[in-house]
Amino acid sequence: MNISEISQIWLPLIAAALVTASFSLGVSMLTLLSGHLISTEKSSARIHRLSASYIFGFFLAILSSVIGSLFILSNLHFAHSDKFWSILSGVAVGVGLAVMLFYYRWNKNGTQLWLPRKTAEFLYARTKATRNDFEAFLLGVGAVVAELIFIAVPIVIAANLALGLNREEQIAAIAIYVLISLAPLIILFISNHRGKQISAFIKWREKNKKFLQIVAGVLLMILGFYLFIYKSM
């Protein structure tokens, strides 16, 4: 691994994973699931099992998205062309700007995610009603699917970057991307498992929503400009 490979593949890949990890829906749903179960259930083992099922669903959805993108891009002869990278960079900048402007909306009821009201109400109701592992698993998958409009770009970027690696390095790149993307969920799960209160975490997220929104948008825009300079020029 040389400096050029680090700067042109691994650093932007890690940045793409950090963008994915910075989005809030997956963490919000797990927080709601854990908090609701803590308030209504006596068995901590059940709480951990349902949370683990949710994270497993999220994990499989992210992993499948990256591998699927890698497979599709590997069959496109222009995937590594300057023109394709220019388009992908431009889309990344555009989506980053959209994140900064629209990811959260403010109204008289407070701060809410960009999701349409009916979709948000459906996810909220299903999360509150979840009582078995399969439902929790589907919620994890649904959290990824619901935010594909934003996370599809970093996923495609990561997959296209991985095309420039050999098979072993591709496996490592996918593992790094997925683990970083899952990091907030894993941290929340470990905190719950150790019996720590998640109220402080919830309050911190509520207080810093605007900051997290700006970080996600700016990071994606910077990633787009970075790839434009190093990949398409």
Secondary structure, DSSP 8 states (H G I E B T S, - for coil): --HHHIIIIIHHHHHHHHHHHH-SHHHHHHHHHHHHHHHH-S-HHHHHHHHHHHHHHHHHHHHHHHHHHHHHHHT-TTTTSHHHHHHHHHHHHHHHHHHHHHSEEEETTEEEESS-HHHHHHHHHHHHH--SHHHHHHHHHHHHHHTHHHHHHHHHHHHHHHTTS-HHHHHHHHHHHHHHHHHHHHHHHHHHHTT--SHHHHHHHHHTHHHHHHHHHHHHHHHHHHHHHHH--
